[in-house]
């Protein structure tokens, strides 16, 4: 009797798995276009529509996600803020909460820069001085990314917040950043990387994107060429933009 019950259980399991596979295959086939049924139109080309990230057509698609992230974290942008390259996001999203704007650039010559430093070896920047650091689309350009994160952690005040973004699915640039585009990230690698420096409980990683947004971004199309619902739809298998909010713990009492 016991063997018969086991046999019936195995038969039911096999039937269940076969039915599940049949339903899954039918669902995929109904949603998929047949071979030869895809019409590429203007996208059937081996050169992108724009190599300028979409700036020549409107707002780049990755910037839509970056700015949405900074808007959601706008309350963190306060006090003394450090930003990379210029202070446009500090002014836009920090409003009257920002008391001091600092701009970091890696080499001399940027008229906006108040701090010139390589984040991997920036001992001349004092510790515990920034309430917020905005670091957009930069970490992929730093080879010793771990050293850079240690510097960012050190120069944040206790309770300070790092807001950083970097690309997921992207083209790379051999024009503006020749020879310095080192890394590609996923939300999983970002979590592991930041946990080496920041407490895991103070890290929030998020990703945005979908297959249409990824294709459009790779072609250099702009936000204006997609619908909002197309931009906002998230498919975790197509991470176009990755963002991290990481906080330095408050000082121990």
GROMACS elastic network, one bead per residue, 0.5 to 0.9 nm:
[ bonds ]
;  ai    aj funct       b0    kb
    1     4     6  0.50741   500
    1     5     6  0.63255   500
    1     6     6  0.87632   500
    2     5     6  0.52080   500
    2     6     6  0.63685   500
    2     7     6  0.86971   500
    3     6     6  0.51029   500
    3     7     6  0.61447   500
    3     8     6  0.86702   500
    4     7     6  0.50275   500
    4     8     6  0.62181   500
    4     9     6  0.86030   500
    5     8     6  0.51316   500
    5     9     6  0.61630   500
    5    10     6  0.87069   500
    6     9     6  0.50392   500
    6    10     6  0.62856   500
    6    11     6  0.86939   500
    7    10     6  0.51762   500
    7    11     6  0.62573   500
    7    12     6  0.87107   500
    8    11     6  0.50393   500
    8    12     6  0.61862   500
    8    13     6  0.86307   500
    9    12     6  0.51660   500
    9    13     6  0.62341   500
    9    14     6  0.86912   500
   10    13     6  0.50759   500
   10    14     6  0.61822   500
   10    15     6  0.85945   500
   11    14     6  0.51619   500
   11    15     6  0.61631   500
   11    16     6  0.85519   500
   12    15     6  0.50895   500
   12    16     6  0.60488   500
   12    17     6  0.86511   500
   13    16     6  0.50215   500
   13    17     6  0.61961   500
   13    18     6  0.85869   500
   14    17     6  0.51995   500
   14    18     6  0.61296   500
   14    19     6  0.85485   500
   15    18     6  0.51283   500
   15    19     6  0.60856   500
   15    20     6  0.85053   500
   16    19     6  0.51684   500
   16    20     6  0.60699   500
   16    21     6  0.86115   500
   17    20     6  0.50019   500
   17    21     6  0.61008   500
   17    22     6  0.85190   500
   18    21     6  0.51844   500
   18    22     6  0.61223   500
   18    23     6  0.86343   500
   19    22     6  0.50603   500
   19    23     6  0.61409   500
   19    24     6  0.85174   500
   20    23     6  0.52200   500
   20    24     6  0.60877   500
   20    25     6  0.85781   500
   21    24     6  0.50463   500
   21    25     6  0.60309   500
   21    26     6  0.84405   500
   22    25     6  0.52237   500
   22    26     6  0.60679   500
   22    27     6  0.85473   500
   23    26     6  0.50853   500
   23    27     6  0.60702   500
   23    28     6  0.86363   500
   24    27     6  0.50932   500
   24    28     6  0.62377   500
   24    29     6  0.86155   500
   25    28     6  0.51425   500
   25    29     6  0.60793   500
   25    30     6  0.85422   500
   26    29     6  0.51097   500
   26    30     6  0.60723   500
   26    31     6  0.86109   500
   27    30     6  0.52593   500
   27    31     6  0.63013   500
   27    32     6  0.86049   500
   28    31     6  0.52180   500
   28    32     6  0.59145   500
   29    32     6  0.51416   500
   29    33     6  0.76575   500
   29    34     6  0.82352   500
   30    33     6  0.78873   500
   33    36     6  0.81205   500
   33    37     6  0.57334   500
   33    38     6  0.65373   500
   34    37     6  0.51705   500
   34    38     6  0.74821   500
   35    38     6  0.71287   500
   36    39     6  0.80040   500
   39    44     6  0.84870   500
   40    43     6  0.52772   500
   40    44     6  0.50669   500
   40    45     6  0.87706   500
   41    44     6  0.58765   500
   42    45     6  0.72675   500
   42    49     6  0.87341   500
   43    46     6  0.84729   500
   43    48     6  0.82838   500
   43    49     6  0.80964   500
   43   219     6  0.80870   500
   45    48     6  0.71782   500
   45    49     6  0.84715   500
   47    50     6  0.83664   500
   47    51     6  0.87658   500
   47   219     6  0.81172   500
   48    51     6  0.63347   500
   48   218     6  0.71700   500
   48   220     6  0.65934   500
   49    54     6  0.88682   500
   49   218     6  0.88436   500
   49   219     6  0.52280   500
   49   220     6  0.59439   500
   49   221     6  0.70991   500
   50    53     6  0.66642   500
   50    54     6  0.62646   500
   50    55     6  0.87048   500
   50    56     6  0.76731   500
   50    57     6  0.82752   500
   50   218     6  0.87637   500
   50   219     6  0.61018   500
   50   221     6  0.68729   500
   51    54     6  0.73838   500
   51   171     6  0.89686   500
   51   173     6  0.88213   500
   51   218     6  0.87026   500
   51   219     6  0.75109   500
   51   220     6  0.59452   500
   52    55     6  0.58203   500
   52    56     6  0.65028   500
   52    57     6  0.88466   500
   52    60     6  0.88079   500
   52   220     6  0.64430   500
   53    56     6  0.79026   500
   53    57     6  0.88869   500
   53    59     6  0.87630   500
   53    60     6  0.57935   500
   53    61     6  0.80708   500
   53    62     6  0.86213   500
   53   171     6  0.85918   500
   53   217     6  0.70265   500
   53   218     6  0.78344   500
   53   219     6  0.79667   500
   53   221     6  0.72907   500
   53   222     6  0.79655   500
   54    57     6  0.52062   500
   54    58     6  0.60864   500
   54    59     6  0.63661   500
   54    61     6  0.73793   500
   54   217     6  0.75350   500
   54   219     6  0.81702   500
   54   223     6  0.82435   500
   55    58     6  0.52277   500
   55    59     6  0.56981   500
   55    60     6  0.56604   500
   55   220     6  0.80745   500
   55   221     6  0.85097   500
   55   222     6  0.72238   500
   56    59     6  0.83052   500
   56    60     6  0.88160   500
   56   220     6  0.87949   500
   56   221     6  0.89380   500
   56   222     6  0.84371   500
   57    60     6  0.80303   500
   57   220     6  0.82398   500
   57   221     6  0.67656   500
   57   222     6  0.57569   500
   57   223     6  0.86901   500
   57   224     6  0.80813   500
   57   225     6  0.87512   500
   58   221     6  0.81143   500
   58   222     6  0.52448   500
   58   223     6  0.66913   500
   58   224     6  0.64113   500
   58   225     6  0.86334   500
   59    62     6  0.84868   500
   59    63     6  0.66939   500
   59    64     6  0.71681   500
   59   221     6  0.86846   500
   59   222     6  0.53006   500
   59   223     6  0.54477   500
   59   224     6  0.70737   500
   60    63     6  0.53292   500
   60    64     6  0.68227   500
   60   217     6  0.73393   500
   60   220     6  0.73845   500
   60   221     6  0.70046   500
   60   223     6  0.59767   500
   60   224     6  0.88613   500
   61    64     6  0.52768   500
   61    65     6  0.70611   500
   61    66     6  0.89729   500
   61   213     6  0.72203   500
   61   214     6  0.86863   500
   61   216     6  0.77489   500
   61   217     6  0.58449   500
   61   220     6  0.82949   500
   61   221     6  0.73229   500
   61   222     6  0.55272   500
   61   223     6  0.50878   500
   61   224     6  0.88031   500
   61   226     6  0.89781   500
   61   231     6  0.80780   500
   61   240     6  0.88266   500
   62    65     6  0.53319   500
   62    66     6  0.62361   500
   62    67     6  0.86697   500
   62   167     6  0.76993   500
   62   208     6  0.89527   500
   62   209     6  0.87668   500
   62   213     6  0.88529   500
   62   217     6  0.72676   500
   62   223     6  0.86657   500
   62   240     6  0.69570   500
   62   241     6  0.60727   500
   63    67     6  0.58265   500
   63    68     6  0.82252   500
   63   223     6  0.86147   500
   63   241     6  0.87757   500
   64    67     6  0.54539   500
   64    68     6  0.61730   500
   64    69     6  0.87045   500
   64   223     6  0.69623   500
   64   231     6  0.83410   500
   65    68     6  0.51118   500
   65    69     6  0.62004   500
   65    70     6  0.87444   500
   65   207     6  0.87441   500
   65   208     6  0.67052   500
   65   209     6  0.82784   500
   65   231     6  0.85507   500
   65   232     6  0.87294   500
   65   240     6  0.87100   500
   65   241     6  0.65875   500
   65   242     6  0.85807   500
   65   243     6  0.87738   500
   66    69     6  0.51863   500
   66    70     6  0.63453   500
   66    71     6  0.86543   500
   66   136     6  0.77344   500
   66   164     6  0.89856   500
   66   165     6  0.67681   500
   66   166     6  0.88210   500
   66   241     6  0.73936   500
   66   242     6  0.83928   500
   66   243     6  0.74662   500
   67    70     6  0.50537   500
   67    71     6  0.60278   500
   67    72     6  0.85807   500
   67    89     6  0.83149   500
   67    93     6  0.89072   500
   68    71     6  0.50633   500
   68    72     6  0.62750   500
   68    73     6  0.87145   500
   69    72     6  0.51767   500
   69    73     6  0.63261   500
   69    74     6  0.85108   500
   69   163     6  0.88175   500
   69   165     6  0.87529   500
   69   206     6  0.89337   500
   69   243     6  0.71854   500
   70    74     6  0.56931   500
   70    76     6  0.89815   500
   70    77     6  0.85874   500
   70    89     6  0.80037   500
   70    93     6  0.69525   500
   70   134     6  0.87691   500
   70   163     6  0.76202   500
   71    75     6  0.84409   500
   71    93     6  0.62675   500
   72    75     6  0.79156   500
   73    76     6  0.56212   500
   73    77     6  0.72818   500
   73    93     6  0.85970   500
   73   163     6  0.80267   500
   73   245     6  0.81642   500
   74    77     6  0.53047   500
   74    78     6  0.82528   500
   74    93     6  0.54368   500
   74    94     6  0.60798   500
   74    95     6  0.88759   500
   75    78     6  0.69162   500
   75    93     6  0.83528   500
   75    94     6  0.73227   500
   75    97     6  0.81078   500
   76    94     6  0.80237   500
   76   131     6  0.81174   500
   76   132     6  0.66731   500
   76   160     6  0.81319   500
   76   161     6  0.65869   500
   76   162     6  0.87852   500
   76   163     6  0.85310   500
   77    80     6  0.85183   500
   77    81     6  0.68747   500
   77    90     6  0.67596   500
   77    93     6  0.69469   500
   77    95     6  0.84773   500
   77    97     6  0.69885   500
   77    98     6  0.67260   500
   77   131     6  0.76990   500
   77   132     6  0.57810   500
   77   133     6  0.80298   500
   77   134     6  0.82639   500
   77   161     6  0.82005   500
   77   163     6  0.88559   500
   78    81     6  0.65723   500
   78    90     6  0.84605   500
   78    94     6  0.59480   500
   78    95     6  0.83934   500
   78    96     6  0.80828   500
   78    99     6  0.70474   500
   78   100     6  0.86419   500
   78   131     6  0.65287   500
   78   132     6  0.66148   500
   79    94     6  0.88786   500
   79    97     6  0.61832   500
   79   100     6  0.63462   500
   79   101     6  0.85358   500
   79   130     6  0.76834   500
   79   131     6  0.56830   500
   79   132     6  0.74348   500
   80    98     6  0.62278   500
   80    99     6  0.57315   500
   80   101     6  0.61235   500
   80   102     6  0.75126   500
   80   129     6  0.75176   500
   80   130     6  0.52487   500
   80   131     6  0.53187   500
   80   132     6  0.66630   500
   80   133     6  0.86989   500
   81    87     6  0.87975   500
   81    90     6  0.70385   500
   81    94     6  0.88673   500
   81    98     6  0.67904   500
   81    99     6  0.79404   500
   81   100     6  0.61929   500
   81   101     6  0.52349   500
   81   102     6  0.60644   500
   81   103     6  0.84148   500
   81   130     6  0.58047   500
   81   131     6  0.59795   500
   81   133     6  0.56579   500
   81   134     6  0.75165   500
   82    87     6  0.79399   500
   82    90     6  0.81558   500
   82   100     6  0.85213   500
   82   101     6  0.62214   500
   82   103     6  0.56364   500
   82   104     6  0.69063   500
   82   115     6  0.89800   500
   82   130     6  0.67180   500
   82   131     6  0.83396   500
   82   132     6  0.64436   500
   82   134     6  0.62397   500
   82   135     6  0.83595   500
   83    86     6  0.63546   500
   83    87     6  0.57449   500
   83    88     6  0.84930   500
   83    89     6  0.78770   500
   83    90     6  0.70667   500
   83   101     6  0.77128   500
   83   102     6  0.63464   500
   83   104     6  0.61711   500
   83   132     6  0.85884   500
   83   133     6  0.58679   500
   83   135     6  0.61570   500
   83   136     6  0.83599   500
   84    87     6  0.73467   500
   84   102     6  0.85860   500
   84   103     6  0.55949   500
   84   105     6  0.62702   500
   84   106     6  0.89748   500
   84   113     6  0.84990   500
   84   133     6  0.85242   500
   84   134     6  0.68655   500
   84   135     6  0.59126   500
   84   136     6  0.73137   500
   84   138     6  0.82016   500
   85    88     6  0.89943   500
   85   103     6  0.60524   500
   85   104     6  0.59433   500
   85   105     6  0.56290   500
   85   106     6  0.87957   500
   85   110     6  0.77016   500
   85   112     6  0.72165   500
   85   113     6  0.69619   500
   86    89     6  0.80680   500
   86    90     6  0.86998   500
   86   102     6  0.84146   500
   86   103     6  0.55737   500
   86   104     6  0.76468   500
   86   105     6  0.85675   500
   86   110     6  0.88916   500
   86   112     6  0.59309   500
   86   113     6  0.71457   500
   87    90     6  0.51897   500
   87    91     6  0.62505   500
   87    92     6  0.85585   500
   87   101     6  0.67583   500
   87   102     6  0.73253   500
   87   103     6  0.62001   500
   87   112     6  0.80544   500
   88    91     6  0.53523   500
   88    92     6  0.60575   500
   88    93     6  0.85609   500
   89    93     6  0.57669   500
   89    94     6  0.74828   500
   89   134     6  0.79388   500
   90    93     6  0.55970   500
   90    94     6  0.50662   500
   90    95     6  0.74335   500
   90    98     6  0.73872   500
   90   101     6  0.72865   500
   90   134     6  0.76658   500
   91    94     6  0.53958   500
   91    95     6  0.55062   500
   91    96     6  0.82712   500
   91    98     6  0.76389   500
   91   101     6  0.83012   500
   92    95     6  0.60052   500
   94    97     6  0.55009   500
   94    98     6  0.55556   500
   95    98     6  0.63864   500
   96    99     6  0.74033   500
   98   101     6  0.70341   500
  101   114     6  0.87112   500
  102   112     6  0.87243   500
  102   113     6  0.72225   500
  102   114     6  0.56359   500
  102   115     6  0.69214   500
  103   112     6  0.64149   500
  103   114     6  0.52660   500
  103   115     6  0.60320   500
  103   116     6  0.84314   500
  104   110     6  0.89578   500
  104   112     6  0.83198   500
  104   113     6  0.53542   500
  104   114     6  0.62867   500
  104   116     6  0.56803   500
  104   117     6  0.68541   500
  104   118     6  0.89891   500
  105   108     6  0.73060   500
  105   109     6  0.85708   500
  105   110     6  0.67915   500
  105   112     6  0.85230   500
  105   113     6  0.58307   500
  105   114     6  0.81314   500
  105   115     6  0.64942   500
  105   116     6  0.50744   500
  105   117     6  0.63200   500
  105   118     6  0.78590   500
  106   115     6  0.84509   500
  106   116     6  0.55095   500
  106   118     6  0.51237   500
  106   119     6  0.78014   500
  107   110     6  0.75499   500
  107   116     6  0.59429   500
  107   117     6  0.68855   500
  107   118     6  0.78665   500
  108   111     6  0.85415   500
  108   113     6  0.82029   500
  108   116     6  0.64012   500
  108   117     6  0.89052   500
  109   112     6  0.87718   500
  109   113     6  0.81056   500
  110   113     6  0.54546   500
  110   114     6  0.89246   500
  110   116     6  0.88538   500
  111   114     6  0.83396   500
  113   116     6  0.66552   500
  115   125     6  0.82013   500
  116   122     6  0.89578   500
  117   120     6  0.85529   500
  117   121     6  0.76473   500
  117   122     6  0.56931   500
  117   123     6  0.89414   500
  117   124     6  0.82113   500
  117   125     6  0.80459   500
  118   121     6  0.56804   500
  118   122     6  0.57365   500
  118   148     6  0.81866   500
  119   122     6  0.53512   500
  119   123     6  0.88829   500
  119   142     6  0.84796   500
  119   145     6  0.88172   500
  119   147     6  0.74056   500
  119   149     6  0.79911   500
  119   150     6  0.87712   500
  119   151     6  0.61579   500
  119   152     6  0.74293   500
  120   142     6  0.80371   500
  120   143     6  0.88502   500
  120   144     6  0.64806   500
  120   145     6  0.73780   500
  120   146     6  0.80113   500
  120   149     6  0.80296   500
  120   150     6  0.81196   500
  120   151     6  0.67514   500
  121   124     6  0.85691   500
  121   147     6  0.74985   500
  121   148     6  0.76668   500
  121   151     6  0.76220   500
  122   125     6  0.57909   500
  122   126     6  0.88718   500
  122   148     6  0.87376   500
  122   151     6  0.69603   500
  123   126     6  0.72378   500
  123   127     6  0.86902   500
  123   151     6  0.81768   500
  125   129     6  0.87780   500
  125   151     6  0.88611   500
  125   155     6  0.71037   500
  126   129     6  0.66102   500
  126   154     6  0.84112   500
  126   155     6  0.63094   500
  127   130     6  0.84442   500
  127   151     6  0.86491   500
  127   153     6  0.87806   500
  127   154     6  0.53854   500
  127   156     6  0.68909   500
  127   157     6  0.75305   500
  128   131     6  0.83716   500
  128   153     6  0.85125   500
  128   154     6  0.62497   500
  128   158     6  0.66824   500
  128   160     6  0.85502   500
  129   154     6  0.88679   500
  129   155     6  0.56925   500
  129   156     6  0.57559   500
  129   157     6  0.52303   500
  129   158     6  0.89125   500
  129   160     6  0.89296   500
  130   133     6  0.68132   500
  130   155     6  0.62426   500
  130   157     6  0.53466   500
  130   158     6  0.89606   500
  130   160     6  0.66705   500
  130   161     6  0.85083   500
  131   156     6  0.61279   500
  131   157     6  0.56118   500
  131   158     6  0.80918   500
  131   159     6  0.73602   500
  131   161     6  0.64182   500
  131   162     6  0.86258   500
  132   156     6  0.69334   500
  132   157     6  0.82004   500
  132   160     6  0.54656   500
  132   162     6  0.57664   500
  132   163     6  0.74798   500
  133   152     6  0.78386   500
  133   156     6  0.75311   500
  133   160     6  0.81137   500
  133   161     6  0.64797   500
  133   163     6  0.61108   500
  133   164     6  0.79958   500
  134   161     6  0.86836   500
  134   162     6  0.62381   500
  134   164     6  0.59497   500
  134   165     6  0.86599   500
  135   138     6  0.63503   500
  135   139     6  0.79101   500
  135   162     6  0.74615   500
  135   163     6  0.61336   500
  135   165     6  0.65910   500
  135   166     6  0.87728   500
  136   139     6  0.80046   500
  136   163     6  0.77677   500
  136   164     6  0.52531   500
  136   166     6  0.64556   500
  136   243     6  0.87443   500
  137   140     6  0.70198   500
  137   141     6  0.81696   500
  137   164     6  0.74910   500
  137   165     6  0.54116   500
  137   167     6  0.66870   500
  138   141     6  0.55089   500
  138   142     6  0.70956   500
  138   164     6  0.82422   500
  138   165     6  0.76212   500
  138   166     6  0.66188   500
  139   142     6  0.53567   500
  139   143     6  0.82318   500
  139   145     6  0.63758   500
  139   148     6  0.81508   500
  139   149     6  0.88524   500
  139   164     6  0.83073   500
  139   165     6  0.80302   500
  139   166     6  0.65894   500
  139   182     6  0.88451   500
  139   183     6  0.78704   500
  140   143     6  0.75384   500
  140   145     6  0.78831   500
  140   166     6  0.67012   500
  140   167     6  0.78396   500
  140   180     6  0.83034   500
  140   181     6  0.59326   500
  140   182     6  0.56668   500
  140   184     6  0.64116   500
  140   185     6  0.78884   500
  141   145     6  0.84780   500
  141   177     6  0.77797   500
  141   180     6  0.53055   500
  141   182     6  0.55964   500
  141   183     6  0.69852   500
  142   145     6  0.53928   500
  142   148     6  0.75876   500
  142   180     6  0.71664   500
  142   181     6  0.75896   500
  142   182     6  0.67502   500
  142   183     6  0.80078   500
  143   146     6  0.86081   500
  143   180     6  0.76700   500
  143   181     6  0.82563   500
  143   182     6  0.58878   500
  143   183     6  0.75700   500
  144   147     6  0.55537   500
  144   148     6  0.65816   500
  145   148     6  0.50264   500
  145   149     6  0.62942   500
  145   150     6  0.87325   500
  145   193     6  0.89448   500
  146   149     6  0.51595   500
  146   150     6  0.63161   500
  146   151     6  0.87640   500
  146   193     6  0.75794   500
  146   194     6  0.85347   500
  146   196     6  0.81641   500
  146   197     6  0.81189   500
  147   150     6  0.50905   500
  147   151     6  0.63532   500
  147   152     6  0.87335   500
  148   151     6  0.51320   500
  148   152     6  0.62418   500
  148   153     6  0.86546   500
  149   153     6  0.60866   500
  149   154     6  0.85170   500
  149   193     6  0.89691   500
  149   194     6  0.76383   500
  149   197     6  0.68823   500
  149   198     6  0.88799   500
  150   153     6  0.51265   500
  150   154     6  0.61435   500
  150   155     6  0.87766   500
  150   197     6  0.62805   500
  150   198     6  0.88786   500
  151   154     6  0.50277   500
  151   155     6  0.62321   500
  151   156     6  0.86616   500
  152   155     6  0.54378   500
  152   156     6  0.63367   500
  152   162     6  0.76511   500
  153   156     6  0.54436   500
  153   157     6  0.84094   500
  153   160     6  0.88643   500
  153   161     6  0.89631   500
  153   162     6  0.80408   500
  153   197     6  0.72164   500
  153   198     6  0.74053   500
  153   247     6  0.85454   500
  153   248     6  0.66910   500
  154   157     6  0.78420   500
  154   248     6  0.88129   500
  156   159     6  0.78370   500
  156   160     6  0.53517   500
  156   161     6  0.71205   500
  156   162     6  0.78133   500
  156   247     6  0.86706   500
  156   248     6  0.68644   500
  157   161     6  0.82875   500
  157   248     6  0.71800   500
  157   249     6  0.87957   500
  157   250     6  0.82080   500
  157   251     6  0.87711   500
  158   161     6  0.87560   500
  158   247     6  0.82947   500
  158   248     6  0.54259   500
  158   249     6  0.54880   500
  158   251     6  0.54231   500
  159   247     6  0.62292   500
  159   248     6  0.51072   500
  159   249     6  0.51951   500
  159   251     6  0.75128   500
  160   246     6  0.86193   500
  160   247     6  0.57308   500
  160   248     6  0.54823   500
  160   249     6  0.77355   500
  160   250     6  0.80597   500
  161   245     6  0.68853   500
  161   246     6  0.57315   500
  161   248     6  0.63249   500
  162   244     6  0.77980   500
  162   245     6  0.58286   500
  162   246     6  0.51799   500
  162   247     6  0.61683   500
  162   248     6  0.81339   500
  163   243     6  0.74709   500
  163   244     6  0.59784   500
  163   246     6  0.66927   500
  163   247     6  0.87670   500
  164   242     6  0.85304   500
  164   243     6  0.57422   500
  164   244     6  0.53305   500
  164   245     6  0.66427   500
  164   246     6  0.83677   500
  165   241     6  0.72236   500
  165   242     6  0.56422   500
  165   244     6  0.62858   500
  165   245     6  0.89293   500
  166   184     6  0.84291   500
  166   185     6  0.75385   500
  166   241     6  0.63038   500
  166   242     6  0.55308   500
  166   243     6  0.65518   500
  166   244     6  0.88183   500
  167   170     6  0.61796   500
  167   184     6  0.71578   500
  167   185     6  0.70352   500
  167   186     6  0.85272   500
  167   239     6  0.82232   500
  167   240     6  0.61673   500
  167   242     6  0.60114   500
  167   243     6  0.86809   500
  168   184     6  0.64238   500
  168   185     6  0.56848   500
  168   186     6  0.60028   500
  168   187     6  0.83326   500
  168   207     6  0.84004   500
  168   238     6  0.81707   500
  168   239     6  0.53453   500
  168   241     6  0.51998   500
  168   242     6  0.61974   500
  169   184     6  0.82009   500
  169   185     6  0.86969   500
  169   186     6  0.88752   500
  169   209     6  0.88849   500
  169   214     6  0.64990   500
  169   217     6  0.85552   500
  169   218     6  0.80363   500
  169   238     6  0.71231   500
  169   239     6  0.60281   500
  169   241     6  0.72986   500
  170   184     6  0.87182   500
  170   214     6  0.75915   500
  170   217     6  0.71997   500
  170   218     6  0.60770   500
  170   240     6  0.68526   500
  170   241     6  0.86887   500
  171   217     6  0.83728   500
  171   218     6  0.59857   500
  171   219     6  0.88782   500
  172   177     6  0.87454   500
  172   181     6  0.68677   500
  173   176     6  0.63468   500
  173   177     6  0.59535   500
  173   178     6  0.68385   500
  173   179     6  0.89213   500
  173   180     6  0.89799   500
  173   181     6  0.72166   500
  174   177     6  0.56907   500
  174   179     6  0.68400   500
  174   180     6  0.84308   500
  174   181     6  0.79946   500
  175   178     6  0.53746   500
  177   180     6  0.54939   500
  177   181     6  0.64597   500
  178   181     6  0.72228   500
  179   182     6  0.78734   500
  181   184     6  0.86686   500
  185   188     6  0.80497   500
  185   189     6  0.60695   500
  185   190     6  0.64119   500
  185   242     6  0.79614   500
  186   189     6  0.52692   500
  186   190     6  0.60898   500
  186   191     6  0.86132   500
  186   207     6  0.83716   500
  186   239     6  0.72231   500
  186   241     6  0.89761   500
  186   242     6  0.71633   500
  187   190     6  0.50404   500
  187   191     6  0.62013   500
  187   192     6  0.88034   500
  187   205     6  0.63753   500
  187   206     6  0.67043   500
  187   207     6  0.64685   500
  187   239     6  0.79666   500
  187   242     6  0.63237   500
  187   243     6  0.81841   500
  187   244     6  0.87947   500
  188   191     6  0.52345   500
  188   192     6  0.64692   500
  188   193     6  0.86489   500
  188   205     6  0.85120   500
  189   192     6  0.51583   500
  189   193     6  0.59699   500
  189   194     6  0.85785   500
  190   193     6  0.50401   500
  190   194     6  0.60769   500
  190   195     6  0.84280   500
  190   205     6  0.73215   500
  190   242     6  0.83077   500
  190   243     6  0.87845   500
  190   244     6  0.78182   500
  191   194     6  0.54453   500
  191   195     6  0.61348   500
  191   196     6  0.89591   500
  191   200     6  0.81230   500
  191   203     6  0.75464   500
  191   204     6  0.80287   500
  191   205     6  0.64821   500
  191   244     6  0.83437   500
  192   195     6  0.52104   500
  192   196     6  0.67763   500
  192   200     6  0.88689   500
  193   196     6  0.55881   500
  193   197     6  0.76690   500
  194   197     6  0.55669   500
  194   198     6  0.57943   500
  194   199     6  0.81978   500
  194   200     6  0.77980   500
  194   203     6  0.74029   500
  194   244     6  0.86312   500
  194   246     6  0.78401   500
  195   198     6  0.51634   500
  195   199     6  0.59351   500
  195   200     6  0.52564   500
  195   201     6  0.89367   500
  195   203     6  0.75935   500
  196   199     6  0.79534   500
  196   200     6  0.85886   500
  197   200     6  0.88415   500
  198   201     6  0.83627   500
  198   202     6  0.68516   500
  198   203     6  0.70843   500
  198   246     6  0.68167   500
  198   247     6  0.72054   500
  198   248     6  0.66775   500
  198   249     6  0.83940   500
  199   202     6  0.54641   500
  199   203     6  0.69286   500
  199   246     6  0.84081   500
  199   247     6  0.81580   500
  199   248     6  0.78221   500
  199   249     6  0.78173   500
  200   203     6  0.54207   500
  200   204     6  0.84453   500
  200   246     6  0.87635   500
  201   204     6  0.80781   500
  201   246     6  0.89995   500
  202   245     6  0.78936   500
  202   246     6  0.55691   500
  202   247     6  0.52670   500
  202   248     6  0.73076   500
  202   249     6  0.76322   500
  203   244     6  0.69273   500
  203   245     6  0.57876   500
  203   247     6  0.67129   500
  204   243     6  0.82753   500
  204   244     6  0.56560   500
  204   245     6  0.52000   500
  204   246     6  0.64610   500
  205   242     6  0.72739   500
  205   243     6  0.58355   500
  205   245     6  0.66031   500
  205   246     6  0.85202   500
  206   241     6  0.84668   500
  206   242     6  0.58441   500
  206   243     6  0.53815   500
  206   244     6  0.64702   500
  206   245     6  0.87106   500
  207   234     6  0.82451   500
  207   236     6  0.75074   500
  207   238     6  0.89129   500
  207   239     6  0.57761   500
  207   240     6  0.72526   500
  207   241     6  0.56150   500
  207   243     6  0.62529   500
  207   244     6  0.88531   500
  208   231     6  0.85985   500
  208   232     6  0.76886   500
  208   233     6  0.81035   500
  208   234     6  0.57670   500
  208   235     6  0.76542   500
  208   236     6  0.76330   500
  208   238     6  0.79143   500
  208   239     6  0.56247   500
  208   240     6  0.59234   500
  208   241     6  0.53730   500
  208   242     6  0.66165   500
  208   243     6  0.85920   500
  209   212     6  0.80872   500
  209   213     6  0.58183   500
  209   214     6  0.66401   500
  209   230     6  0.89965   500
  209   231     6  0.68902   500
  209   232     6  0.73349   500
  209   233     6  0.68865   500
  209   234     6  0.51946   500
  209   235     6  0.62439   500
  209   236     6  0.75286   500
  209   237     6  0.86672   500
  209   238     6  0.57733   500
  209   239     6  0.51280   500
  209   241     6  0.66196   500
  210   213     6  0.52977   500
  210   214     6  0.60532   500
  210   215     6  0.86624   500
  210   230     6  0.81329   500
  210   231     6  0.76937   500
  210   232     6  0.85361   500
  210   233     6  0.65462   500
  210   234     6  0.54063   500
  210   236     6  0.73954   500
  210   237     6  0.74473   500
  210   239     6  0.67614   500
  210   240     6  0.71873   500
  211   214     6  0.50364   500
  211   215     6  0.61719   500
  211   216     6  0.85608   500
  211   235     6  0.74531   500
  211   237     6  0.82919   500
  211   238     6  0.57956   500
  211   239     6  0.86942   500
  211   240     6  0.87562   500
  212   215     6  0.51822   500
  212   216     6  0.60903   500
  212   217     6  0.84642   500
  212   226     6  0.88702   500
  212   230     6  0.73504   500
  212   231     6  0.81872   500
  213   216     6  0.50861   500
  213   217     6  0.59541   500
  213   218     6  0.85261   500
  213   226     6  0.80614   500
  213   230     6  0.72392   500
  213   231     6  0.61857   500
  213   233     6  0.89923   500
  213   238     6  0.86319   500
  213   240     6  0.73712   500
  214   217     6  0.50929   500
  214   218     6  0.60999   500
  214   219     6  0.85803   500
  214   238     6  0.69783   500
  214   239     6  0.79029   500
  214   240     6  0.58839   500
  215   218     6  0.51890   500
  215   219     6  0.62556   500
  215   220     6  0.86996   500
  215   221     6  0.87015   500
  216   219     6  0.51700   500
  216   220     6  0.62664   500
  216   221     6  0.51545   500
  216   222     6  0.74593   500
  216   223     6  0.89125   500
  216   225     6  0.86167   500
  216   226     6  0.83550   500
  217   220     6  0.50202   500
  217   221     6  0.57042   500
  217   222     6  0.73312   500
  217   223     6  0.89994   500
  217   240     6  0.81418   500
  218   221     6  0.76688   500
  221   224     6  0.83069   500
  221   225     6  0.67176   500
  221   226     6  0.86071   500
  222   225     6  0.55581   500
  222   226     6  0.74100   500
  223   226     6  0.56061   500
  223   227     6  0.78666   500
  223   228     6  0.83315   500
  223   231     6  0.78672   500
  224   227     6  0.75017   500
  224   228     6  0.89553   500
  226   229     6  0.83457   500
  226   230     6  0.63183   500
  226   231     6  0.67370   500
  227   230     6  0.51823   500
  227   231     6  0.64547   500
  227   232     6  0.87554   500
  228   231     6  0.50540   500
  228   232     6  0.60221   500
  228   233     6  0.85200   500
  229   232     6  0.50698   500
  229   233     6  0.59731   500
  230   233     6  0.55137   500
  230   234     6  0.87402   500
  231   234     6  0.79667   500
  234   237     6  0.87662   500
  234   238     6  0.79465   500
  234   239     6  0.83197   500
  235   238     6  0.56545   500
  235   239     6  0.74118   500
  236   239     6  0.60781   500
  239   242     6  0.69279   500
  247   250     6  0.88249   500
  248   251     6  0.89086   500
  249   252     6  0.83616   500
  250   253     6  0.88333   500
